[in-house]
C-alpha cells in the first residue's frame, strides 16, 4: 500500500473493532481487575478523552460488519496496550446502547470511518480498509501523533530543500519503507518518537525520491534508511553534492538493531591508540565492532584515505582504532591478536573479541579493504526481513494481490457510497430513440458496470446532473445506457469501447465528447452547447458583449475564450472551414460570426483584415487578442485549439496534450508561485517569447512549490534546483537543458537558448527511453496469451498428461509477481527495547516541557497546517497522479 493510501490503512480498523462487537458486545468491567484495560468507552470517557492533548482513535459502532473476531480483536487489544505507553488511546463507542445523544452516531455511514481526536478537535476522518494487525495499527497511529515531526517527502527536490534548512544545525533520518502500516514503518515511527528532539525525521514511499543516495539503486529490503549528517556539512559541500553527507543503514531491520545504531552514532568513532587506553581499545570492546589499522609514521599518508573513509562509514556500527606499530607495547598486543608482520594492515574485532586480518597478499586499496570489511561488519543475512512463523502458516490469512490501477482502486473504495443518479435516467431500446428525437440537447453515457473507468466517470456524471438541476434548473440533459443490459442499443449505436459519451443535438449529427471526464467539465460542456453556436453578431454591442463572455447570455463562467469570424459574402468557403475546424472545440470555446454588413467596421476596430479569425482570451494578461489571417483548415484548427490557453500558458495535466501535440521543444520556467518576484520573472519570460527569435519553441511555466507536480517533474530534469530556473526539453529526443543563475536576465537566457539550439551546449540530461509498465508487480497478460497459444500448438504434438503438466509449469513462469511475505512479527518481541527507548524519551535530555507541549497543541490547533499534512498523507483518499 502506497503513501497515497495511508487513509485506507487507518480504514480497516473496523476489521479489528466492529467484528468483535458483532459477535459479542460485552462492555468490560474495569473495576474487576486493576491490570485489565478496556477498549470500550462510556459517553463520559469519550467526552473526556477527546479533549486531552493526546491522540484518541475511535470507532463508532452502529451495525456489525462480518469477519474473524478472535484474531483481529486480539491484535487490536494488543495495539491498545502498546500504544498506551505513547499516550495514545484506542477505543470503541457503542452507538446502539448510547443514551447521551452522541452526534456522531447519527451521521450517515459513520460505521465506515475511524475518527482521530486531539485537544477537542477532529484531527482526521479515515475510511476503513486495511489496518489489519498490530504493526499497521501502531505505525499509523504514531504517524498521526508525529504528523508535524515526521515529514512526508514526495520528490528529490523536497528532500534537498529540507536538508538545506538543516545545514550546520541538525542531522536527518530519512526512510524509504516500501509500504506503510508494516513492521518496518512501525519501527521507524517508534524510533522517531524517541529521538525527535535530537534528529529530524522524514520518509517517502516514492523510490525516485531516493535517487542519488548511497546504494539507492540497490534498495531491496522492505526498509531503506539513510542518515544525513547535515550538522557536519558546509554550505559549499551541499552546493557541490546536492545532499548533506550521508550513509545508508546496513544492519538488521528490527527495533533493537535500529535503536542501537542511533545510540552508537553519538559515540566517538576514530581513536588513535595511546598506552593509557590499551584495555579499553584492545580488550573492553563493548557492544560494537572495532576496526584496527596498523601503521607507522612513514605510512601515514598511505593510510589517510582509508581512515577518512572508515571514520565516516562505520559510525553507528563500530569504531576505528589507528595503532602505531613503532610503539613496542602496541606491537606486542597486535601480535597477540594475530598480526602477520606486514604494514599497513587492517583487522576487525567482533563483539566477542574474535579478530580477523585482511590477507597481507592483497594490495592496500580502498576497494579491497571495503570488500574485506563490509561482509564481516554487515552480513548479508542480517539485512533480510524475518517474519514470525506464527502467522506465515495461518490458514485464515489469504495471499492478497495488489491492485495497481489507481482508478480501479478508487472505484473500489467509493463503491459503498451511493451515486447521485436521480437526474440521469437509464435508457433502453424502448425509450432511447424517442428520448433522443425529442431532446434539443442530450448527453448519453454508454458504459459497462464492471469497467472501472466507466464507473469512475458515472459517479461524476451523476454529480454533474445534480449540479445542473440544483443550480441551473436544467433537467433531463444527461442520460445513460448500461451496455451490459441494453446490448441491442449499444450495438445499434456501434459502441465498441467504454465509456463513450455521445452528444445528440436536434438537426445535427451526433458526435462523441473527447475531453476531460469530470463533473466540472461536464457542466461547462452542457452550458456552452446550450448557446446554439455559431452566435450571429449583428451589432457592435453584440460583438463587444460576445468578447466579454456576456452574449447571447453570460457564459464567462464556462469559457474564457471567444472566437469570431470576420468574412464577407464572398467567403462562404471560409465560413464552412471555420465551422468544420471549430466543431471539436465547442465544449471549451464559444464561436461567433460577425454579420457581413458589420465585418469591415469590426475589422478596422480590431486591426484585422477580412477574412480573418479573432480569438479573445479574457484571462490572458499579456496578449488577450490574437488574430489569424490567410488560414487553412489545419492552421485554423490549431489556432482554435490553442486559443483556450493564455499566450504564456501554465503547463498542467489539462494543457499538456495540446502543447505536446505541436511536436516542438518546450521552454519551461519553473518558479515558486508564492514568491513575490514570480510575476516579474514571468513578465521577463513572456518578453523573451515575444522576440520571435524562438518561433519553434513553446514557452510555458510551472509552479514548483513544495508538494506540487511541477516540483516532481523538475526533479526528473535536474538533481539540484534554485528557483526560478529555465529548462528547455525536447521530449521527442529526450534532451534536457537546464539554466540556473542567481538572477534570471532576459539577455543571458536568450544567449543560452541560442547556444542550445545551435548545439553549442551539451544536454544536462538525456531522458531514458522506457515502456509504460505497471509501477508494481503485475501479470503480463499479453505474454501469457502468447504463451498459451504456443502451449496449445505444442499440445497437438505432445502425448500424455505428464508432458501437459510440464507445459503448464512453463506457462506459469509468465506471471510477473513476487512472493507476498507473511504478516510481520508482533512488536511484543521488542518490549524490552521499547521500554528502554521510552525511558530515554522521559529522561531529562529528552524531556518535553509543558511549554513545548502547549506549542505542539497550537500546531494542531491550526487547521491549515494539519490539513496540509493530511493531504500529503492522502487522508481523504485522493489518488496521487504520477507522470
N, C-alpha and C positions, 0 to 999 in steps of 0.2 A: 504494500500500500504506500502510495506516494504522499509527499507533504500536502498536496492539494486535497487529500482525503483524510486529513487529521480529524475533521469533524466527524467523518464516518467511523473513525477509531473510537471516539467517545460514544458514538451512537450505540453500539451493541451492548452497552451497559444493561439494556433490557434483558439480554440473554442471561445475565448474571443475577438480575434482580427479579424481574417480573415472573419468570418461570417458577421460581420458588414460591412466589406469592400465589401463583395459580394453583400450586399443588397443596401447600399448607401455609395459610396466612395466620400464624400464631405469634402475636407480639411477645417478645422475650421479657421475662420479669427480671429487671436489672437488680432488684433487691435480693434475688436468690443467691447471687454469688458476687463477691467483690471483684473477681478476676474476669467474669464474663462480660463481654462487650455486646451491645445491641446495635444493630444497623437500622432498626426501625425507630422512627421519630414520632413523638407526640406533637400535637399542634403547637404546644408551648415551646418544646425543644426546637421545632422548625423555626419559629419566630426568633428565638434567641441565637441560634447558630447562624442564621442568615445575616445578623448584624455584626458578627465578630470580624476581626481583621484577617482571620484565617479562611482558607478555601473550604466551601461546603459544596459537595456534589450530590444532588438529589434526583431521585426518580419518583414521579408521582404515579402511584398505581391506580389505574382506573378499571382495566379489564385485562384478563390474562392473555399472554402470548405463549403458545405451547412450546415445550422444549425439554431439555435434560436438567432437572432441578439440582440433584445432589452434587454433581461435579462442579457446575457453574457457581452455585451458592457457596461452595467451599472456597472457590477461587476468590469470590467477592469478599467473603468474610476475612480471608487471609490478607487481602489487599487493605481492608479497613484497619486491620491490626498493624500492618507495617506502616501505613500512611499516617497513623496516629502520631508516630514519632516525628513526623514532619508537620504536625499541626493541621493535617488535612482530614476532614470528616466526610465519610461516605454514608448516605442514609436513604431510606425508603419511606415515603409518606403514603399511608393508605387512604386514598380518597373515598373508598367505598364505605368506610366507617367514620368519616370526618363529620363532626358536628359543629366545627368552628366556622364553616363557610369559607374555606380556603379558596381564594380566587383562581389559582392555577388549576384546581381540579375541574373547573368549569370551562376551561379553554378547549377548543377543538383540537383533537389529535395530540393532546398533551402526553398521552402514553407513548408516543413515538419519539420523545425527546428526553434528553437529560439536561438539567439546569445547574449551572455553577454560580455560586453567590460569593460575594466578598463585600464586607463593610455595608451590608444592607442593600447592595445593588446587584442586579443581574449581570454577571460578568460574561457569560456565554450560554447560548442555547444551542444544543448539539443534537443532531439526528442520531438515532440508534442504529448501529450496524455491526461493528467488528471489534468490540472491546472484550476479548474472549478469555483472557487469563490474567494472572497476577502481574505479569510483566507489562502487558498493554495497559492495564488499569493504572499501575503506578507511574509508568513513564508519561502517560498523557495527563494525569493529574499534576505531576511535578512540572510538566511543560506549561500548564496554566499558571501555576504558582510563580514560575520563573519567566513569565512572559516578557518582562522588562529586563531580565538579566541574561537570557539566552537568545541571541539574535538569530533570526531565520534569514539565511543568505540565499539568494536565487541566481546570482551571477558572479563571475570572477571579479568584475569591477567593483561590485558591492563589497566583496571580500577585501579588496585592496583599499577601498575608501575607509573601511573600519580599521584596518591596520594603520593607515596614515594618521588617524586620530590618537593612536596609542604609542607612537614612536617616542622613545625616551621616558615612557610613563609606566606601561603595564604590559604583561605578556598575555597571549591569547591562546586558548584551546579551541581547536576547530575540528568538528567531527563530520564524517560522511557515513551515516547509517543507511543501508540500502532501503530500509523501511522504518516507519515509526511504529510504536507500540510493540517493539520487540525487546528481548532481553538486553541487547546492545544499547538500544535507545534508553532503557531504564538505567543501565549502568552509568551512561554519560550524564543523565539528569541527576542521579544521586551524587555523583562527584561534583557536578556544577553547584548543587545546593550547598555542599560543604565548603567549597573553595571560591564561592562567588565574590568574596571580598578581596582575595589575593589575585585572581585572574579574571579576564573577560572570557566569555564562552559564546560560541556560535556553532550552528550546524546547518547542513544542507542535505537535500536528497537528490540534488542535480549533480550528476557525475562531472559534467562540464565545468562546474564551479571549482573543481579541484585541479584543473589543468595548470601545469607549471610548478606544482608542489613536488616534494621529494617522493619518488616512486609512485606518483599518482596514476601513471599509466599501467601499473601492476596491481591495482586495487582488486583484490579477490575476496577478502573476508567480508563478513556482514557488517563490520565496523572498521573504518579507517580514521585514525586520529592523528592530528598534527599539533605541534606546539610552535607558536610564533614568538620568538624572543624579541618582541618589539622594544622592550625596555633597554635592550643592548644594541639596537640597530640605530645607525645615524641616518639623518635625512638624505645624505649623499648615497649611502648604501641602498636605501629604499628606492631612490630615484633610478639607481643603476639596475637593480634586480627586479623591481616591481613588487617585491614582497619583503617582509621582515625576514631575518634569518630564521629558518625553520627546520624541523626534523619530524619524521613520522614515527609514531609509536610502533614498536615491533613485537611487543610482548603478547601474553595471553589475554584473551578477551574475557575478563572476569572482574568483578568489583574489587577484589583483593589486589589483583595484579595492577590494575589501573591506578588505584589509590596509592599503592606502594610506589609506583612510578612517579606520581606527582609529589609524594613526600620526598623521594630521593632527589628530585630536581633541585631542591633547596640546599642540598649538601655540596660541599666543595668537591670539585671533580679532579683538578690537577694538583698533584703533590710532588715536590722534589724531596727525595728521601734525605733525612738527617739522622744521625746516630741516636738522637733522643726519641725518635718516632719509630724505632725498629719494631717494637712489639705491636704497635698499632697498625703499621703498614705491612708487616710480614706475617703476623700470627692472629691478630684480632681483626678478622675480615668483616665481621658483621653480616648483614643480610644482602649485601650487594657483591658483585664480582669485581675483581681487581685486575687491571692490565698493567704489566710491568714492562718498561722499556729500559734495557740495559745498554749503557753507553759510556762514553768518556768525553772529556773536553774537546778532543780532536774531532769527534763525530757530531758535535752539537749542531752544526749546520745541516748535516745529512739527515738527522732525525727530526729537525724542526717541522717540516711539513706534516709528518705523521703525528707529532704531538699536537699541532694545531687542529688537525682533523679529528683526532680522537677525543680531545678535551671537549669538543662540541657534540660529537655524535654518540658518545657513550653516556652522556649525562642522563640521569634518571635510571640507568641500569647498572652503572659501575663507576669506578674511579680509575684514574691513570696515575701511576707512580713511576717517576723517572729516577733510575738508580745509577749513581756514579760509580762505575766499577774500578776507578782509580783508588777508591777507599777500601781498605782491606776488610773491614767489618761487613761491608755490603757484598764483597766478593765471596766471603765465607757463607753468608746467608743465601746468596744466589746459587752457590754450589750445592747447598743442601736442598734447594728447590729442583735441582737437576740441570743447572746451566751447563751448556755444551762447550763453552770456551770461545766462541766466535762472536765478535761485536760488529755492528749493533745486533741486538737480539730482542725478541719480544715473546711474552708469555701471558697466559691468562689463568687466574686462580678462581675457581668456583667458590661458592659459599662454604663448601666442606674442605677447603684448602687444597683441593686437588689441582696441581699446576701442570699446564701443558705448554710446551715450547713450540714455536714455528721451526720447521726443518731448516737447519743452517745452510743447506744447499740451495734453498730458494732465495732468489735475488731480493734485496731490500727495496721493494717498490710498494707504493701505497696500495695499488690494486691487489698485489699479492697478500699484503697484510690484511686487507679487508676480507679477502677470500678465506684467510685463516681464522680471523677473529669472529666474524659475524655468525657463521654456522654454530660456533660454540656459545656465543652470547645470546643469540636469538634462534634457538632450534625451531625448525620449520613446523614441527608438530605443535609447538606452543601457540602458534597463530591460528590453529584451526578452532572452529567453534564446536563445543561439545554440547550434546543435548541429553536431557535426562531420559534414561530408558523407561522410566515410569510412564512417560507419555508417548514415546515413539511407537509403542505397540498397542496403544489404546484403541480398541476396535470401534469406539464411539466417535472417534475423531477421523473424519474422512479427508483424503487429499483433495484440496480445492484448487482449481485452476484460476489464474488471474485474468480478469477482464482488462485487456489492453486497449480497448476502444473507449475513449473518453465520452463520446456521445452515448454509446450503449450503457456505460456505467451511470451516466447522469439520468438516463431514462429509467433505469432500474431503481435508482434512489427515489425518483419522483413518482413512481407508479402508485404509491399509497395515497397520493393526493389527487383528488378528483379534478378533471379538466373542466373548463368553462365552455361547454358546448351547447348551451341553451339557445344561442343565436346562430348556430351552424347546423342547419338541417341536413340529415343524411338522405341522399337521393338514390333512387333505384330506377330501373328501366321504366316503370310505370309513371314516374313523375319527372324524370330527368329532362327530357326534351320539352315537355310543357313548361317547366320552370325556366329553362334557358331561353325559349322563344318569348316568354312573357316579361323578361327582365331587360331593362336598358343596360344594365351593367351587372355582371355576375362573375365572381371568382369561384372556381371549383377545384378543390384539392382531391387528387386521386392518390390513394395511399394503401399500404398494407399494414395490418395491425401488428405484425411481427417484425417489421422493418424499423430499426431503432431511429433512423433519420426521419422516417415518416412520423413516428410517434413523438419525437422531439419537436418537430415543426407543428404537429397537430395541437400541442399544448399552447404554443404561441399564437397559432391561428385562431384558436378559440378565444384567447385573451384579446386579440385584435378585434374580433367581432363584438366582444363585450364593451370595449372602449368605444367603438363606433356607435353602438347603441346608446350607451350612457352619456357620451359627450356630444354626439352629433345627431342623435335620433335617427341614425342610419340602420335599418334592419333589413335582413334578407339579402345582403350583398355578398355574403360568404357562405358557401355550401361545401359538402364533402361527399365523396364516393369511396366506400370501402371496397377495394377491388378483390378482396377475398370473398365477400358476399355478393357483390354486383359484378361478377366476371363478364356478364354479357355487355354491360355498359362500357367497361374498360376495354373490352375487345373492339367494340364498335368505334370507340374514340382512339383506337390504336395506341393505347398506353402500354409501353414495354419496359419502362424504368420507373422507379419510385423514390421519393414522391414527385408528382408532377402537379404544378399549379397552373391551370389554364384559365385564360381571361376570355369571357364571352361578352361582346358588345353588339347591340342591335344594329343591323345593317352593316356589320363589319365582320371580316374573317376572324376566327378565334386565333389566339396566339398564346404561347407559354411565357410565364413570368420567369426571368432568369437572374434575379438579383438576390439580395440578402434575405434569408429566411428567418426573420424575427418580427415580432409584433409591431414595432415602430415602423419598420419599412413597409409592412402591410398596410397600416393605417395611412401612411403617406401615399402609397400607390393608389389606394381607393379614392382618396380625396382629390388627387391630381387627375385621375381618369374621369372623375365626375365633371371636370371643366369642359368636356367635349371639345378638345383641341382639333385642328388649329383654331385659335381665337382670332376672329376678324377684328382688326383695329381700324375704325373709321374716322377717328378724330385725334388731334394732338393730345388731348386729355386722356383718351383711351391708351395711347402709346405710353404716356408718362406714368399712368397708373399701372399699366401692364409691367413696365420696367421695375416698378417698386413692389410688385407682387400683390397688387390690390384689385386687378381687373381680370376677368369679369366679376370675380369676388376674391376675397382675401385668401391667397394661397401661400403667403410668405412663410408660414409656419411649416409648410410641407416641402418647399423647394426654395433654394437660394438663387436659382438661375432662371432667367427669362431669355428665350432665343426668338428673334423675329427675322422675318424675310422681307427684304426690300426688292420688289420685282415689278416690272411694267407689264402691260397687257401682251407684250411680245415674248414674255419669258415663261410661257407655260411649261416648257421643259424643265426650267429651274424650279418651278413650284412642285412639279412631280418628283424631282430629285430631292427637294427639301423634305417632302412628306415621307418619301421612302427612307431617307437617311435617318430621320428622327423617330421612326416608329418603334425602335427598340429602347428608346430612352424616355418614353412618355410617362414612366412611373418615377422619374427623377428630375426632369426638367419640364418646363412649360413652353410650348411653341406658339407663335402668333404670326399672322401675315398682315402687313400694312396694306390698306386699300390702295388701288392703283392711283387714284386721284391725289393721294397724300404722300406717295412714295418719294417724289423729288424733294418735297419740303422737309420730310424727316431725314432724307439722305444728307441734305446740306447741314441740317442741325447736328447730325451725328458725325459729320465729315466722312460719310460713307457713300461710295458710288452705287449705281444701280446697274445690274443686280448685285447684291451682297447680303451677307448674313451677319447680324449683330447679336452678340451674347453679352448679357449683363449679369454679373455675379455680385449680389448685394453684400457679401461678406469679404470681398476682396479689397484689402486696404491699399494695395499698390496699383492694380490695373483692373478696375471693375468692368470696364467696357473693352470688348475685343471684337474686331471686325475681320471677316473673311471675304476676300474678293477673288474673282476668277477661280471658282471652285469646281471640283469634280465630285462624283459620288463618294469616292474614297476619302478625299480631303475634308469633305463636308461631314461625313460620319465621324471622322476623327475629331473634328472641331467641336461637334456637339457633345461627344463623349467627354472630352477634356474640359468642356465649359462647366461641368459640375464642380470642378476643383479650382482653387484660387491660383493666381499666377505664380506664387511661391507656395506650393501645396505642402501640407503636412503628410508625411509618409505614414500611412496607417494600414491596418488589415483591409479596410474598405477601398482605399485608393491605390494600393499596390498593384492589383491586377491591371488596371487601366494604364498606369505608368510603365509597368513592366512590359506590356504589350507593344510599346513603341520600339523595343529592342535597341535602346540607347543606353549608354553609361549613365549612372546616377551620381550626381554630386550632392552629398548629404551633409547638411550642417547639423551636428549633434550639439545640443545645448541644454542647459539647466533651465527649465521653464519657469522656475521660481526666482531666478536671478534677475535683478533689476536691469542688468545690461543686455538681457536677451533680446529686447526689442531693437536696440541699436545695432546689434550684431546681425539680426535678420534683415534690417534695412540695408546694411552694407552688402549682405549676400545677394539681396534682390538687385541692387545696383550692378553687381558683377554679372548677374544673369542677363541683365538688360543691355550689356555692352555688345551683345550679338557676336562676340568673339568665339563663343562656345554654343553655337546653334544646335549642334548634335549631342548636347548633354542635357539631361533633365535635372534641374535644380530643385531641391526639396529640403525639408528639415524634419528632425525628430526630437522629441523630448527625451532626454537621457537621465532624468532624475532617478533616484533610487526606487526600486520596485516597479520599474516601467519596462515595457517590451523594448523600448529604444535602448535601454542600457544593456539588455540581454543581447540585442543584435550588435551593438558596439563591442561587446565582449568577444564576439566572433571575429571582429575585424582587427582588433588591436589588443595587445597584452596589457598596456597601461594607457590611461587616458586622462587628459586635462581638458575640462570643458570650459568654453566651447572649442570644438575642433571640426575639421572638414575631412570627409572621406570620399574619395572617388572610387566607385566599384563598378566593374564591368561583369555583371552576373553571367553573361554568356560565356566568357572566358575564365571566370573565377578570379580575376585580378583585382586586388585591393591596394589602394594607395592612401596612406594616412598623412595628414598635415596637422601638426600641433605647434603652437607657439604661445609665448606669454601673452601676446596680444594679436588678434586677427586683424590684419591690414589688407584692404582690397588689392592693392598693387602687389603685395607679396603673394597672396593666394593666386592672383592672375598669372604671375610669373611661374609659380609652381605648377599650376594646371597646364600651362603651355608646355612645360618640360615633360609633364606626364603624357600628354597626347602626342608629343614629338618623340616619345620613347627615350628621353634622356634621363628618366628616373626609373629605377627598378621597383617592381611591386613590393609593397610592405608585406604582403601575404598572398598566397595562392590558395583559394578555397578548394577543399578536397571535393573530388567528384564522388558521388555516392548514390546509393539506391534508396528509395523510400521503403524502409523496412520497419517492422514493429519495434517500438522502443524497449519492449520487454521480450522475454521468451515467448515463442509463439509457434503455431503449426504452419508449415509451409505447404498450404493446400495444393498449390499448382504442382509442386514437386511430387506430392502424394498422388495426384491424379495421373501424372506421367508415369509414376512408378506402378500404379495399379494397372495401367494399360500394358506396361511391359510384363507385369506378372500374368495378366490374362493370356498374353501371347505365349509366354513360357509354359503356362499350364497345358496348352494344346499339345506340347511336346513332352510333357513330364507325366509319368505314370506313378501312381502310389501316393498314399497320404503323407508319407514321410517327406517326400520332395515338396509337397504343398506347404507343409509346416515350415520347412526351411525358407521357402519363398516368403511366407508371412512374416518370419523373423526379419528378413532383409527389408521388407516393406516398412516394418515398424521403425526402422532406423531413420526414416524420413521425418519423424516427429522432432521438431526443433524445441525440445523442452528439457528442463533440468529436474533433478530430484528435488522435491519440496521437503525442506527439513521439518522435523517434528517441532513440537512446542518447546520452547526453551526451558531450562532448569528453573525451578522455583527460587525466588530471591531469598527464601528462608535459609538457603545454604550460605548466604552472605551475612547472616545475622551478626556474627562477631565483628566483622569489619565494618558493618553498618553502625553498630554501637560505638566503635572507635571513631568513625567519621563524625557522628553526631556529637560526641564528646569534644572533638576538635571545634565543631561549629559553636558549641556552648562555651568554649574557653574564652579567656579574656582577649586573646589575639583576634578571635572571630566573633566577638560579642556584638550583637546588634542593639544599639542604643534605642531608647524609646523615641528619640528624635528621628532616627533613621526609619523606624517603623512607621512613624507618622508621615514622613516624606514618601515612603512606599505606598502608604494608603492614599496620599494625594495623587500619586501617579495613576492608581487605579480609579481615582475619582474623575480623572479627565477622560471623557468619553472618546475624544479624538484619538488619544494615544492608544487606548485599549482597542478601539475599532481597527486602527491601522495594524496592530499586532495580530488581531484576529483574522484580518483579511490575508495577511501573509501566511497564517496557519491554515487558511482555507476553511474557517469555521462555518461559513454559510454554504459550503458545498459548491462553490463556483469552480469550474474547471480551469486549470491553468493552460493557456494556449502556448504551445511550443512551435516556433517557426523552424 
